[in-house]
Amino acid sequence: MTRARWPRRRAVRAPWRRFAVGSTLTAALLAAAGPAVSAATPTAAAPPAKAAATAAATAPASTLTPASTLTPASNPAAAPTPTPGTPSSALGTVQRAGAFPIDAAGRVLSPRGPSLPAGAVVDAASLAQWSASGFTAARLAVAMTSTGTFPTATAASPAGLDGLAAAVAAVTGAGLYALIDIVPYAAGRAATPTGARAGLALLAGRFARTPGLLGYEFDDAGGLGPGVLAGAVRAVDARHLLWLPSAAPFDAAGVTVANDAARLLVGWAGGAAVDTLRLVNAAESAGIGWLYPWPPSGPASGLVNRPYLAAIAGTPTSAAYAPFDRVYTASYTTVPAPGATLDPRVTTELRVPAPMFGAGYQLTVTGADVVAGAGSTLVCLAAQPGAARVTVRLSALAAGVAPTVAAAGATCPRTARASGSAPPRPAGTHQAADGGGNDVSVTEAVLFPLLGAGVMALVLGPVVLRRRRRSP
């Protein structure tokens, strides 16, 4: 009987011992390797659309005042927010997505800045003043003859293409976009059809490889039509946009330039304060940027210098400004503009004109975090994880410290995480990714079950062995 039972006892005992020892060793090895495995785990996937909307609706507001007026109670962060980056040497090519001009990262642009006559010299003092006003673009005129040439060193055209190139280089080198406005060399002398095509080809050929251009503006007085004019530009420059004059859709007194559905406000109905206020308010509501004759005179300065979202990582939905109360409100979705491909690491740029907020401002944001430039003229916003909509409210303080003026052409840094996605988290932890369920790490999903199996093997193994020995 003993000889007959020995193989059965050995067959039972050996697998249990091997399993128990193997489970214990496996659990020990995984326990040692667990943190390394978990640290390499990808971040949580974006929550479903319904959960994202709920998270955005219930997200607490983040209220900031200028850095110099913050107290530890109102700003619990230990370290101050970083400052925006230095001016970029290459702004990239401006394109159009639907009704919006967009930058190279897919952000919707709302260019604002001065409009300068032909031959104007752009100096360092002007650039510093424009930066303090929060401007991001400049409209530079150049005179063209009816035959399509650009004379130099004359009273009517003191600059020509060389002078224009110097102005464009100064503007774009400081981080501002440039719109080249082609004006008649002599009043009432519109370009002939042949001259228009030749002049556009000459100009576009000169600036085809220039970064930071909003494009070329041309008054089609000869009636050639957008197709012919665009063809003349595209023959030598397939990168930049062509803008043609069009009546402002929101006010017959204003003039816009259009590239398909995208528009910029450039005509101001004489410049009276009441007309300027009406036009800028309508353009702001329509999400249209503007370029105003420089320098503004009288009350116009306080009407055109206002806070605004200059580059939006998403699609704008509303914007309004009360110049007398100095209160700005705006909102946007985190979804790219139709037809745009948005770099998920870019941030939204909020520009604040220093002259209009000399005592500082208070900023309240929902759905996004201030990641750089708090209390300055350039504030950088990154959408919170799962946020579908961002709202902004900025109001002037009665007493405080003036905002820090960002360097001319300063830009917002890119975030380390994708805007609107779940941020990285410490290894071996878990968080509610969508407000409901928990996101379980690899350590929890793999290590804990194996540890449990090993413990059960150690506890139950001897019991089973004893029962097998007693069995006949």
C-alpha positions in Angstrom: 0.0 0.0 0.0 2.8 2.3 0.9 4.6 1.8 -2.4 1.3 2.3 -4.3 0.6 5.6 -2.5 4.1 7.2 -2.7 3.8 8.4 -6.3 0.4 9.9 -5.5 1.7 11.7 -2.4 4.7 13.0 -4.3 2.6 14.1 -7.3 0.4 16.2 -4.9 3.1 17.6 -2.7 5.6 18.7 -5.3 3.2 20.9 -7.4 1.8 22.6 -4.3 5.3 23.3 -3.0 6.5 24.6 -6.4 3.3 26.7 -6.7 3.7 28.2 -3.2 7.4 29.0 -3.6 6.9 30.3 -7.2 4.0 32.5 -6.1 5.9 33.9 -3.2 8.9 34.7 -5.4 6.8 36.2 -8.1 4.9 38.4 -5.6 8.2 39.6 -4.1 9.7 40.4 -7.5 6.6 42.3 -8.6 6.5 44.2 -5.3 10.1 45.4 -5.9 9.4 46.3 -9.5 5.9 47.7 -8.9 6.8 51.4 -8.6 8.9 51.3 -11.8 6.1 49.6 -13.8 3.5 52.1 -12.5 5.7 55.1 -13.2 5.7 54.1 -16.9 1.9 53.8 -17.0 0.3 56.2 -19.5 -1.9 58.9 -18.0 -5.6 58.4 -17.9 -7.6 58.7 -21.0 -9.8 61.7 -21.5 -13.2 61.2 -19.9 -16.4 60.8 -22.0 -18.0 63.9 -23.4 -20.9 63.8 -20.8 -18.5 63.4 -17.9 -16.3 66.1 -19.3 -19.2 68.5 -19.5 -20.1 67.7 -15.9 -16.6 68.2 -14.7 -16.4 71.6 -16.5 -19.7 72.7 -15.1 -18.7 71.8 -11.5 -15.1 72.9 -11.6 -14.3 75.5 -9.0 -13.3 79.0 -10.2 -9.7 80.0 -9.9 -9.5 83.7 -8.9 -6.2 85.6 -9.2 -5.2 89.2 -8.6 -1.9 90.7 -9.6 1.1 88.9 -8.0 2.1 91.9 -5.9 -1.3 92.0 -4.2 -1.8 88.3 -3.5 -1.8 87.1 0.0 -0.9 83.5 1.2 -4.6 83.0 2.0 -5.8 83.9 -1.5 -2.9 82.2 -3.3 -2.0 79.0 -1.6 0.6 78.1 -4.2 4.1 78.1 -2.7 5.9 79.1 -5.9 4.9 82.1 -8.1 3.7 81.4 -11.6 6.4 81.6 -14.2 6.7 84.5 -16.6 5.9 84.2 -20.3 8.7 83.4 -22.7 11.0 85.7 -24.7 10.0 86.9 -28.2 10.1 84.3 -30.9 12.2 84.8 -33.9 9.7 83.0 -36.2 5.9 83.5 -35.7 5.0 80.9 -38.3 2.5 81.2 -41.1 -1.0 82.5 -40.4 -3.7 80.4 -42.1 -7.5 80.4 -42.0 -9.8 77.8 -40.5 -13.5 78.6 -41.2 -14.1 82.2 -40.1 -10.9 82.5 -38.1 -7.3 83.3 -38.8 -5.2 80.7 -37.0 -1.5 80.5 -36.0 0.9 77.6 -36.7 -0.3 75.8 -33.6 -3.9 75.9 -34.6 -5.0 78.6 -32.1 -7.6 81.2 -33.2 -6.1 84.6 -33.5 -7.7 88.0 -32.8 -5.0 90.4 -34.1 -5.1 93.9 -32.7 -2.7 96.8 -33.2 -1.8 100.0 -35.0 -2.4 100.9 -38.6 0.6 102.8 -40.1 0.8 104.9 -43.3 3.3 104.2 -46.1 6.8 105.1 -45.1 6.3 105.1 -41.4 9.4 104.1 -39.3 9.0 101.5 -36.6 11.3 102.2 -33.8 12.0 100.6 -30.4 9.9 103.2 -28.5 6.9 102.4 -30.6 7.3 98.6 -30.2 7.5 99.1 -26.4 4.4 101.2 -26.4 2.5 98.6 -28.5 3.6 95.8 -26.2 2.4 97.7 -23.1 -1.0 98.1 -24.9 -1.2 94.4 -25.5 -1.0 94.7 -29.3 -0.2 91.6 -31.3 -0.2 93.0 -34.9 0.5 96.0 -37.1 -0.8 97.1 -40.5 1.9 98.5 -42.7 1.0 100.4 -45.8 3.1 100.5 -49.0 2.4 102.7 -52.1 2.1 101.0 -55.5 1.8 102.8 -58.9 -1.0 102.0 -61.3 1.5 99.9 -63.3 2.5 97.7 -60.3 5.8 99.2 -59.2 6.9 100.5 -55.8 9.0 103.6 -56.2 11.5 104.7 -53.5 12.8 108.0 -52.3 9.9 110.1 -53.5 7.5 112.3 -51.5 4.6 110.0 -52.3 6.5 106.9 -51.4 9.4 107.5 -49.1 10.0 103.8 -48.4 9.3 101.5 -51.2 9.8 97.7 -50.8 13.1 98.2 -49.0 11.6 100.4 -46.4 8.6 98.1 -46.1 10.9 95.1 -45.5 12.7 97.0 -42.7 9.3 97.8 -41.0 8.1 94.2 -41.4 11.4 92.9 -39.9 11.1 95.2 -36.9 7.5 94.2 -36.3 7.8 90.5 -36.7 11.2 90.5 -34.9 9.4 91.9 -31.9 6.8 89.0 -32.1 3.9 91.0 -33.7 2.2 89.9 -36.9 2.3 92.2 -39.9 -0.4 92.9 -42.4 0.9 94.5 -45.6 -1.6 97.1 -47.0 -1.1 98.0 -50.7 -2.3 101.6 -51.3 -2.4 103.7 -54.5 0.8 105.6 -55.2 -1.3 108.6 -56.2 -4.8 109.4 -55.0 -7.5 108.3 -57.4 -5.0 106.3 -59.5 -6.1 102.7 -59.1 -3.9 100.0 -60.5 -4.7 98.7 -64.0 -5.6 95.0 -64.3 -2.1 94.3 -65.6 -0.5 96.5 -63.0 -2.4 94.9 -60.2 -1.3 91.4 -61.2 2.3 92.5 -61.7 2.4 94.5 -58.4 0.9 91.6 -56.3 3.4 89.2 -57.9 6.3 91.5 -57.2 5.3 92.1 -53.6 4.4 88.4 -52.8 7.7 87.3 -54.4 9.6 89.6 -52.1 7.9 88.4 -48.8 6.9 84.8 -49.7 9.4 83.3 -47.2 8.8 85.9 -44.4 7.3 84.5 -41.2 4.8 86.3 -39.2 2.7 87.8 -42.0 -1.0 88.1 -41.6 -1.0 88.4 -45.4 -1.5 91.0 -48.1 -4.3 93.6 -48.2 -5.4 94.9 -51.6 -8.2 97.2 -52.8 -9.6 95.6 -55.9 -10.7 99.0 -57.5 -10.2 97.6 -60.9 -12.7 94.8 -60.4 -10.5 91.9 -61.2 -12.2 89.7 -58.7 -10.7 87.6 -55.8 -9.9 84.7 -58.1 -7.6 86.6 -60.4 -5.9 88.5 -57.6 -5.4 85.4 -55.5 -4.0 83.6 -58.5 -1.4 86.4 -59.0 -0.3 85.9 -55.3 -0.4 82.1 -55.4 1.8 81.9 -58.4 4.8 83.1 -56.3 3.5 82.7 -52.7 1.4 79.8 -51.7 1.7 80.4 -48.0 0.2 83.8 -47.1 -3.4 85.0 -47.2 -4.9 87.7 -49.5 -7.4 90.1 -47.8 -9.8 92.2 -49.8 -12.0 95.1 -48.6 -15.6 94.3 -47.7 -18.4 96.1 -45.8 -18.5 95.3 -42.2 -21.4 92.7 -41.7 -22.2 94.2 -38.3 -22.1 97.9 -39.2 -22.4 99.6 -42.6 -20.2 102.5 -41.4 -17.2 100.2 -40.8 -14.9 98.6 -43.3 -13.4 95.1 -43.0 -11.0 93.2 -45.1 -11.9 89.6 -45.7 -10.3 86.3 -46.6 -13.3 84.1 -47.4 -15.3 84.1 -44.0 -12.4 85.5 -41.9 -12.4 89.3 -41.3 -10.4 92.1 -39.8 -11.8 95.6 -39.0 -9.7 98.4 -40.6 -12.2 101.2 -41.5 -13.5 103.5 -38.7 -16.2 105.8 -40.1 -14.3 109.0 -39.5 -12.9 108.1 -36.1 -15.4 109.8 -33.8 -15.5 108.3 -30.3 -19.1 107.2 -30.5 -18.5 105.5 -33.8 -15.3 103.9 -32.6 -17.0 102.5 -29.5 -19.8 101.1 -31.5 -17.5 99.4 -34.0 -15.1 97.9 -31.6 -18.0 96.5 -29.4 -19.6 95.0 -32.5 -16.3 93.5 -33.7 -15.5 92.1 -30.3 -18.9 90.4 -30.2 -18.3 89.0 -33.6 -14.8 87.7 -32.7 -13.1 90.0 -35.2 -9.7 91.6 -34.6 -8.9 95.2 -35.6 -6.2 97.5 -36.7 -6.6 101.2 -35.7 -4.9 104.4 -37.1 -2.0 105.2 -35.0 -1.6 107.1 -32.7 -5.2 107.1 -31.4 -6.4 110.6 -30.3 -8.6 111.7 -27.5 -10.9 109.1 -25.9 -10.3 106.6 -28.7 -7.2 105.3 -26.9 -9.3 104.1 -24.0 -11.8 102.5 -26.4 -9.4 100.4 -28.5 -7.0 99.5 -25.7 -8.8 96.8 -23.9 -8.2 93.2 -22.6 -8.8 90.4 -25.1 -8.0 86.7 -25.8 -5.3 87.2 -28.4 -4.7 83.5 -29.2 -7.2 80.9 -28.2 -6.5 77.2 -27.8 -10.0 76.3 -28.8 -13.0 78.1 -30.4 -14.3 81.5 -29.1 -17.9 81.7 -28.1 -18.4 85.2 -26.6 -16.5 88.3 -25.6 -17.6 91.7 -24.2 -15.9 94.7 -22.6 -17.4 97.6 -20.6 -14.8 100.4 -21.1 -16.2 102.7 -18.4 -16.4 100.0 -15.8 -13.3 98.3 -17.2 -14.8 94.8 -17.0 -14.0 92.1 -19.6 -15.8 88.8 -20.0 -15.1 86.0 -22.5 -15.6 82.3 -23.1 -14.4 79.7 -25.4 -14.6 75.9 -25.9 -11.6 73.7 -25.8 -12.6 72.2 -29.2 -10.4 73.3 -32.1 -11.9 75.7 -34.7 -13.5 73.8 -37.6 -10.7 72.8 -40.0 -7.9 73.6 -37.5 -5.5 71.1 -36.0 -4.7 72.3 -32.5 -1.4 71.4 -30.8 -2.7 70.1 -27.4 0.3 71.6 -25.5 -0.3 75.2 -26.4 -2.0 77.7 -24.1 -4.5 80.6 -24.5 -3.0 84.1 -24.4 -4.9 86.8 -22.5 -3.6 90.3 -23.2 -4.1 93.1 -20.7 -3.3 96.8 -21.6 -1.2 98.3 -18.8 -2.4 101.9 -19.5 -6.0 101.0 -18.8 -5.2 99.0 -15.6 -2.7 101.1 -13.8 -4.0 100.0 -10.3 -4.0 96.3 -11.3 -6.8 93.9 -12.0 -8.6 90.9 -10.6 -8.9 87.8 -12.8 -11.4 85.0 -12.4 -11.2 81.9 -14.6 -13.2 78.7 -14.7 -12.2 75.6 -16.6 -8.6 76.7 -16.9 -5.5 77.3 -14.8 -3.2 80.3 -15.0 0.2 78.7 -15.8 2.3 81.8 -16.4 2.1 85.6 -16.2 -0.3 86.1 -13.3 -0.6 89.8 -12.6 1.2 90.8 -15.9 0.0 92.1 -19.3 0.3 88.6 -20.7 -1.5 85.8 -18.9 -1.3 82.2 -20.0 -4.2 79.8 -19.5 -4.2 76.0 -19.8 -7.5 74.2 -19.9 -8.1 72.0 -16.8 -8.4 68.2 -17.4 -11.7 67.3 -18.9 -12.8 71.0 -19.2 -15.1 71.5 -22.2 -15.5 75.3 -21.8 -13.5 78.1 -20.3 -14.8 81.4 -19.0 -12.8 84.5 -18.1 -13.7 87.6 -16.2 -11.2 90.5 -15.7 -12.0 93.7 -13.8 -10.0 96.7 -12.8 -9.0 97.2 -9.1 -9.6 100.6 -7.5 -6.2 100.4 -5.6 -3.3 98.2 -6.2 -0.1 97.7 -8.1 0.1 98.1 -11.9 0.5 94.9 -13.9 4.0 93.8 -14.9 4.6 94.7 -18.5 5.6 91.6 -20.5 8.6 92.0 -22.8 7.8 93.1 -26.4 6.8 90.0 -28.3 6.7 87.7 -25.3 4.7 84.5 -25.8 3.1 81.9 -23.6 5.1 78.7 -23.0 3.8 75.3 -24.0 2.6 73.1 -21.2 4.3 69.9 -20.2 0.9 68.1 -20.4 -1.7 68.2 -23.1 -4.2 71.0 -22.4 -7.5 69.4 -21.3 -6.0 66.0 -20.7 -5.3 64.2 -17.4 -2.0 65.4 -15.8 0.7 62.9 -14.8 0.3 61.5 -11.3 2.8 59.9 -8.8 3.5 56.2 -9.2 1.3 53.8 -7.3 -1.6 56.2 -6.8 -5.0 56.5 -8.3 -7.5 59.3 -8.9 -11.0 59.7 -10.1 -10.5 60.5 -13.8 -14.2 61.2 -14.6 -15.8 62.1 -11.3 -17.2 58.6 -11.0 -15.0 55.5 -11.2 -11.4 55.3 -10.1 -8.4 54.9 -12.5 -6.5 51.9 -11.2 -2.8 51.7 -11.6 -0.8 48.7 -12.8 0.4 48.0 -9.2 -3.1 47.6 -8.0 -4.3 45.6 -11.0 -1.5 43.1 -11.1 0.5 43.1 -7.9 -2.3 42.9 -5.4 -4.0 39.8 -7.0 -0.7 38.0 -7.2 0.2 38.8 -3.6 -3.2 37.4 -2.6 -2.7 34.3 -4.6 0.7 33.7 -2.9 -0.7 34.2 0.6 -3.6 31.8 -0.1 -1.1 29.2 -1.4 1.0 29.4 1.7 -2.1 29.2 4.0 -4.0 26.5 2.2 -1.2 24.4 0.9 -0.4 22.5 4.2 -4.1 21.9 4.8 -4.6 20.3 1.4 -1.5 18.2 1.8 -2.6 16.8 5.2 -6.0 15.9 3.7 -4.4 14.2 0.7 -2.2 12.1 3.0 -5.3 10.9 5.0 -7.2 10.0 1.9 -7.2 6.2 1.0 
